[in-house]
Amino acid sequence: MNSSSDIAELRLSIEELYDENSGSYSEEDQRLFFDFRDLLNRGVVRSAEPDAVEVSGWRANSWVKKGILLGFRMGNVIEMSAPGSPAPFFDKSTYPLKQFTLDDKIRIVPGGSSIRDGCYVGRGVTCMPPVFVNAGAYVDDGTMVDSHALIGSCAQIGRNCHISAASQIGGVLEPVGAIPVIIEDEVLIGGNCGVYEGTVVKRGAVLGSGTILNRSTPVYDLVRNMIHRATAETPLIVPEQAVVVAGARRVASGPGVDWGISLYTPVIVKYRDAGTEAKIQLEDLLR
């Protein structure tokens, strides 16, 4: 099922079944979902994809999100523990662990990582333990996902990115019309970063360790003398090649002035240059 007509037919069936919300599903309904999940696994369909018409450069595919949610409705909670395991695991039958082979050309280093079925993981991806990749996520070729990192449901990660240790990349499964978090190609996410609520990090950007991005936090651009904000219609967008670090902004009114309080804010301190490139080349040695 790869042709546009097949996918269009699948889309109609998924949306009809989602809207029915009957709570009872036939074998045919389950086969429909498994066909859909296979397309997610192969990266043929995605919960969001590039769209030059949109301000963010991306659009959500709400029908794909509906299909993912349909899988949660359809599945039964079953035991997923390994035989003889002292630690039991229970989850929806429709989202078991994703299966890989050597032919997938993916490194999954031993140590307890979990990659859920219904996500795409490209060739040359490296997963350092433990990582968690949720259903609906898309991780493109050559990306490294470091230890204790999360790739949330429907999050879209580009080629040759580095998601450093303990970083959290949120998803956004609901509402179905909202774009998830987008990390474009060649982005470096430093350790202990958090990117949430549909934020779009454009190609080649660098987030310094501990940077937090969401819809409520504006980004102060010291280079271009402007403030990047989310609006009711658009997510927070970090520009291409921007280098963002965790900063602080002084409280200008109220008791916070007397108390000397400052609030966290992300700050763009520069755009990538030769010095930046030299600092981030070390990761290639690990691939």
C-alpha positions as CSV (number, residue, x, y, z in Angstrom):
1,M,0.0,0.0,0.0
2,N,2.2,2.8,-1.3
3,S,0.2,4.5,-4.1
4,S,-1.5,7.8,-3.5
5,S,-4.9,6.2,-4.3
6,D,-4.4,3.5,-1.8
7,I,-3.4,6.0,0.9
8,A,-6.3,8.2,0.1
9,E,-8.6,5.2,0.5
10,L,-6.9,4.3,3.8
11,R,-7.3,7.9,5.0
12,L,-11.1,7.9,4.4
13,S,-11.5,4.5,6.2
14,I,-9.4,5.7,9.2
15,E,-11.4,8.9,9.5
16,E,-14.7,7.1,9.2
17,L,-13.7,4.5,11.9
18,Y,-12.4,7.2,14.1
19,D,-15.5,9.3,13.9
20,E,-17.8,6.2,14.6
21,N,-16.1,5.7,18.0
22,S,-18.1,2.5,18.4
23,G,-15.9,0.8,20.9
24,S,-16.3,-2.5,19.0
25,Y,-13.9,-3.4,16.2
26,S,-14.0,-6.2,13.7
27,E,-11.1,-8.2,12.3
28,E,-11.4,-6.1,9.2
29,D,-11.0,-2.9,11.3
30,Q,-8.0,-4.4,13.0
31,R,-6.4,-5.3,9.6
32,L,-7.0,-1.7,8.6
33,F,-5.1,-0.4,11.6
34,F,-2.2,-2.8,11.1
35,D,-1.9,-1.7,7.5
36,F,-1.8,1.9,8.8
37,R,0.8,1.0,11.5
38,D,3.0,-0.6,8.8
39,L,3.0,2.7,6.9
40,L,4.0,4.5,10.0
41,N,6.8,2.1,10.6
42,R,8.1,2.5,7.0
43,G,7.8,6.3,7.1
44,V,5.3,6.4,4.2
45,V,2.8,8.4,6.3
46,R,3.7,10.9,9.0
47,S,1.8,12.9,11.6
48,A,3.4,16.1,10.2
49,E,5.3,16.9,7.0
50,P,7.0,19.8,5.3
51,D,4.7,22.4,3.7
52,A,6.1,25.6,2.2
53,V,2.7,27.3,2.4
54,E,2.7,27.2,6.2
55,V,4.5,29.9,8.2
56,S,6.3,27.2,10.2
57,G,7.1,25.2,7.1
58,W,5.1,22.3,8.4
59,R,1.6,21.0,8.5
60,A,-0.1,18.4,10.7
61,N,-1.8,15.4,9.1
62,S,-4.7,15.1,11.4
63,W,-5.9,11.9,9.8
64,V,-2.6,10.2,10.8
65,K,-3.0,11.3,14.4
66,K,-6.6,10.0,14.3
67,G,-5.2,6.6,13.2
68,I,-2.7,6.6,16.0
69,L,-5.4,7.4,18.5
70,L,-7.6,4.7,16.9
71,G,-4.9,2.2,17.8
72,F,-5.1,3.1,21.4
73,R,-8.9,2.7,21.4
74,M,-8.7,-0.6,19.6
75,G,-6.0,-2.3,21.7
76,N,-6.4,-4.3,24.8
77,V,-4.1,-4.1,27.7
78,I,-1.9,-7.3,27.7
79,E,1.2,-8.4,29.5
80,M,4.4,-7.6,27.6
81,S,7.0,-8.9,30.0
82,A,9.8,-11.1,28.8
83,P,9.4,-14.7,30.0
84,G,10.7,-15.0,33.5
85,S,11.1,-11.3,34.0
86,P,10.8,-10.1,37.6
87,A,9.5,-6.7,36.3
88,P,6.1,-7.0,34.6
89,F,5.0,-4.7,31.8
90,F,1.5,-4.1,30.6
91,D,0.5,-2.1,27.6
92,K,-1.9,-1.9,24.6
93,S,-1.7,-4.9,22.3
94,T,-1.7,-2.6,19.3
95,Y,1.6,-0.9,20.3
96,P,4.2,-3.6,21.1
97,L,7.9,-3.0,20.9
98,K,9.1,-2.3,17.4
99,Q,11.0,-5.1,15.8
100,F,14.4,-4.5,14.1
101,T,16.9,-6.6,12.1
102,L,20.5,-6.0,11.1
103,D,19.2,-5.0,7.7
104,D,17.7,-1.9,9.2
105,K,21.2,-0.5,9.8
106,I,20.3,0.9,13.2
107,R,22.5,0.8,16.3
108,I,20.5,0.1,19.5
109,V,23.2,-0.1,22.2
110,P,22.3,-2.6,25.1
111,G,21.0,-1.1,28.2
112,G,17.2,-0.9,28.3
113,S,15.9,1.3,25.5
114,S,12.3,1.1,24.3
115,I,11.1,1.9,20.8
116,R,7.4,1.5,20.3
117,D,5.8,0.1,17.2
118,G,4.2,2.6,14.9
119,C,7.2,4.9,14.6
120,Y,9.8,5.4,11.9
121,V,13.5,5.1,12.7
122,G,15.8,5.8,9.7
123,R,19.0,4.1,8.7
124,G,22.2,5.0,10.6
125,V,20.3,6.1,13.7
126,T,22.1,5.4,17.0
127,C,20.1,4.9,20.2
128,M,22.2,5.1,23.4
129,P,20.6,3.5,26.4
130,P,18.1,4.1,27.8
131,V,16.0,6.0,25.2
132,F,12.3,6.0,24.6
133,V,10.7,6.6,21.2
134,N,6.9,6.8,21.2
135,A,4.3,5.8,18.6
136,G,4.0,8.2,15.7
137,A,7.5,9.6,16.0
138,Y,9.7,10.0,13.0
139,V,13.5,9.9,13.4
140,D,15.4,10.4,10.2
141,D,18.7,9.0,8.9
142,G,21.9,9.5,10.8
143,T,20.5,11.0,14.0
144,M,21.9,10.1,17.4
145,V,19.5,9.8,20.3
146,D,21.6,9.8,23.5
147,S,21.0,8.3,26.9
148,H,17.9,9.1,28.9
149,A,16.4,11.0,26.0
150,L,12.7,11.0,25.0
151,I,11.2,11.3,21.5
152,G,7.5,11.9,22.2
153,S,4.5,10.7,20.2
154,C,4.4,12.2,16.7
155,A,7.6,14.3,17.2
156,Q,9.5,14.7,13.9
157,I,13.3,14.6,14.1
158,G,15.4,15.4,11.0
159,R,18.5,13.9,9.5
160,N,21.9,14.0,11.2
161,C,20.6,15.5,14.5
162,H,22.1,14.9,17.9
163,I,19.6,14.6,20.8
164,S,21.9,14.8,23.8
165,A,21.6,13.0,27.1
166,A,18.5,13.6,29.2
167,S,16.8,15.8,26.6
168,Q,13.0,15.7,26.3
169,I,11.4,16.1,22.8
170,G,7.7,16.4,23.4
171,G,5.2,15.2,20.9
172,V,1.7,16.6,20.6
173,L,-0.8,13.8,19.7
174,E,-3.8,15.9,20.6
175,P,-5.4,18.0,19.5
176,V,-5.2,16.2,16.1
177,G,-4.9,19.5,14.2
178,A,-1.9,20.8,16.0
179,I,1.6,20.2,14.7
180,P,3.9,18.2,17.0
181,V,7.4,19.3,18.0
182,I,9.6,19.6,14.9
183,I,13.4,19.3,14.9
184,E,14.7,19.9,11.4
185,D,17.9,18.5,9.9
186,E,21.3,18.9,11.5
187,V,20.1,20.3,14.8
188,L,22.1,19.8,17.9
189,I,20.0,19.5,21.1
190,G,22.3,19.9,24.2
191,G,21.9,17.8,27.4
192,N,18.9,18.3,29.6
193,C,17.0,20.4,27.1
194,G,13.2,20.3,26.7
195,V,11.3,21.1,23.6
196,Y,7.5,21.1,23.9
197,E,4.1,22.2,22.7
198,G,4.6,22.1,18.9
199,T,7.8,24.2,18.9
200,V,9.7,24.1,15.5
201,V,13.5,24.2,15.6
202,K,14.7,25.0,12.1
203,R,17.6,23.4,10.3
204,G,21.1,23.7,11.8
205,A,20.0,25.3,15.1
206,V,21.9,24.6,18.3
207,L,20.3,24.5,21.7
208,G,22.8,24.8,24.6
209,S,22.5,22.6,27.6
210,G,19.4,23.2,29.8
211,T,17.4,25.2,27.2
212,I,13.7,24.9,27.5
213,L,11.3,25.9,24.7
214,N,7.5,26.0,24.7
215,R,4.6,28.2,23.5
216,S,4.7,30.4,26.6
217,T,8.4,31.3,26.5
218,P,9.6,33.9,24.0
219,V,13.1,33.7,22.6
220,Y,15.2,36.9,22.7
221,D,17.4,37.3,19.6
222,L,20.4,39.4,20.5
223,V,21.8,39.2,17.0
224,R,18.8,40.3,15.0
225,N,17.3,42.5,17.8
226,M,13.9,40.8,17.8
227,I,11.8,38.5,19.9
228,H,10.5,35.2,18.6
229,R,7.1,34.3,20.0
230,A,4.3,31.7,19.5
231,T,0.9,33.2,18.4
232,A,-2.6,31.7,18.4
233,E,-2.0,30.6,14.8
234,T,1.7,29.7,14.8
235,P,4.1,27.8,17.1
236,L,7.3,29.1,18.5
237,I,9.9,28.9,15.7
238,V,13.6,28.9,16.3
239,P,15.4,30.3,13.2
240,E,17.9,28.3,11.1
241,Q,21.4,28.2,12.4
242,A,20.5,30.0,15.7
243,V,22.5,29.2,18.8
244,V,20.2,29.3,21.8
245,V,21.3,29.2,25.4
246,A,19.5,29.4,28.7
247,G,19.4,33.0,30.0
248,A,17.5,35.2,32.4
249,R,15.4,38.4,32.2
250,R,15.1,40.8,35.1
251,V,11.6,41.3,36.5
252,A,10.7,44.9,35.8
253,S,7.7,45.5,38.1
254,G,6.1,44.4,41.3
255,P,7.8,42.9,44.4
256,G,10.1,40.9,42.1
257,V,12.1,44.2,41.5
258,D,12.7,44.6,45.3
259,W,13.5,40.9,45.6
260,G,16.0,41.0,42.7
261,I,14.2,38.2,40.8
262,S,15.0,37.2,37.3
263,L,12.9,34.8,35.1
264,Y,14.3,32.1,32.8
265,T,14.3,32.9,29.1
266,P,16.0,31.3,26.1
267,V,18.4,33.7,24.3
268,I,19.9,33.6,20.8
269,V,23.5,34.7,21.3
270,K,24.9,34.0,17.8
271,Y,24.3,32.1,14.6
272,R,26.4,29.1,13.6
273,D,29.9,29.9,12.5
274,A,33.3,28.1,12.1
275,G,33.8,28.1,15.9
276,T,30.4,26.4,16.4
277,E,31.2,23.8,13.8
278,A,34.5,22.9,15.5
279,K,32.8,22.3,18.8
280,I,30.1,20.0,17.5
281,Q,32.2,17.8,15.2
282,L,33.2,15.4,18.0
283,E,29.9,13.6,17.8
284,D,30.8,12.1,14.4
285,L,33.4,10.0,16.0
286,L,30.7,8.1,17.9
287,R,28.7,7.0,14.9
